[in-house]
Structures are given as C-alpha cells and as structure tokens.
Amino acid sequence: MTDEFSTVSEDELHAYVDGHLGQPERQRVEAWLERHPVRAQEVREWQAQAAALQQHFASYARDNEGDRALLSARFDQDNAVTSSHATTLRRIAAGLLIFATGVLAGIYAAPTLAPDQRLETAENPDSLPRQAQSAFLVYASEVRHPVEVGADQQAHLATWLGKRLDYGLKIPDLSALGFSLVGGRLIPVNGTAGAMLMYEDGSGQRLTVLLGRNRDNRETSFRIASQGALGTFYWIDGEIGYAVTGEVPRDLLQKVAHECYRQFEAADAS
C-alpha cells in the first residue's frame, strides 16, 4: 500500500520549521514526522537552531513597508505573481527578517569558479549553506573551544576527518590570503559525518570551511548564499559538498572559496 505521508519534501520540512505552512499542511507534516522518528529528531534540532538564531539576530529584526515595496516591485516587473502571491511573499519576507533561520537572502550561480565571473541567481536554496551558516554562528564566536583538534595536530586532523568522511582530505593552506588554520571538528552534515575547518586572520576574523557527503549525487556550480553580513560560497562536486562561510567582504570570501576549490581539486587529481 502507498504511504500517503511519503510525499513530505525537504523544502516542506524547512517551511514547517520556519512557520510557513498552513494548518492542513502542518498537520500532515506532523503526522509524517510521527512515522519517521529520525527525521523528527532532525527537525527538532533545526527548531533549536532557529530559536538560537532568533535570539542572536533579535536586535537586527526589521519589518517595514520599504522591504515589502521592493519585493512587490521586483515581482510586478517580472509579471510572475498575482496579488495573492505577493501577500504570501510579504509574509515570508517578514518571517525571514524576524526569525533569521538561515533561509537564503540570495543565491547566485556561475558556470566556472573564476573569481571575476558574473554570478547569476539560482532558483532554489540548498540545505548545505543553511548548515554551514548555522555551524559558523555556533562555533566561530567560541573563545575557548572553537575546534576539537587544533592546528598543531594538522596531520591527525586531516586523517581523522578524512576517515569519517571516507574522503582523502587535504587541509587547504590559506596563508597567502592572510588566514591561518585554527583547527577543525566533526559535525553532522545532512545527517551524516561532516567536517568543519576554521581559519582566522591577524585581527581574529574567522572563516569556516564545511565539507559533507553528497548523498543525493547532485552537482552544483559555484554559488553564494547571503544572510545579512554573513556569506557562504558553496559548490557540490562529485561525492562531496563544500561551503566557505564568513562575515568578510564578498570578494575576499570568493577568493578564499576559489583557493579552497583549487587545492581540493589538486588533491583529488594527485
């Protein structure tokens, strides 16, 4: 017999966490989660992250008519929405500004990884930048224990994380861009073992590099996801997804991501 609750998508789960579902859809998702306890636990973790982010960004929350006018003008120009759709979009925009749960403010794609290439808007957000931004917010501000294994044990760090990911991990050297390795830690990415590497510059400004298994066998071009001052350049190549996150100027973040890509590619080819 076909399971009528088997149609809940990843986007619907995120919409459920963000509070963007109507009552019938919400009840359907909750019924599905009761039948899938592993995903229910994952959703509870997302909700905890959302609450933490809400508190973190509470002082920046804004919902004004100017934001709504920008959205209305954009979609009226494209003739892509009806008035009822515009109302829904305004509600979603307000929710994004209030909760700041990592929903992407802008995603861009480019056909190659060259830093000077023009970036184009992509249609759908991915969970990889969401998770990368959440990890950055949790760990980059940590003073005493930002990583599990420090840079003084770099060889061990690469072996340990690479084994957990089943991937020949080579830790990028970002010293040419002014960033030195702080260390790394094991974190969950898409429900499986993932890796986070942390770097900082001479002023203490930090960046993170996230790696996770590409369980859906998807591939993406180079993209960027933004959440206020926080940016993430990410790409999915073969068996691994990569994301570089930081609160630094976009051009610098792109250079770091490009350098990581170059070194990861060189390591794969060797």
Buried (B, 14 or more C-beta within 10 A) or exposed (E): EEEEBEEBEEEBBBBBBBBBBEEEBBEBBBEBBEEBEEBBEBBEEBBEBBEBBBEEBEEEEEEEEEBBEEBBEEBEEEEEBEEEEBEEBBEBBBBBBBBBBBBBBBBBBBEEBEEEBEBEEBEEBBBBBBBBBBBBBBBBEEEEEBBBBBBEBBEEBBEBBBEBBEBEBBBBBBEEBBBEBBBBBBBEBBEEBBBBBBBBBEEEBBBBBBBBBBEEEEEBBBBBBBBEEBBBBBBBBEEBBBBBBBBBEBEBBBBBBBBBBEBBEEBBEE
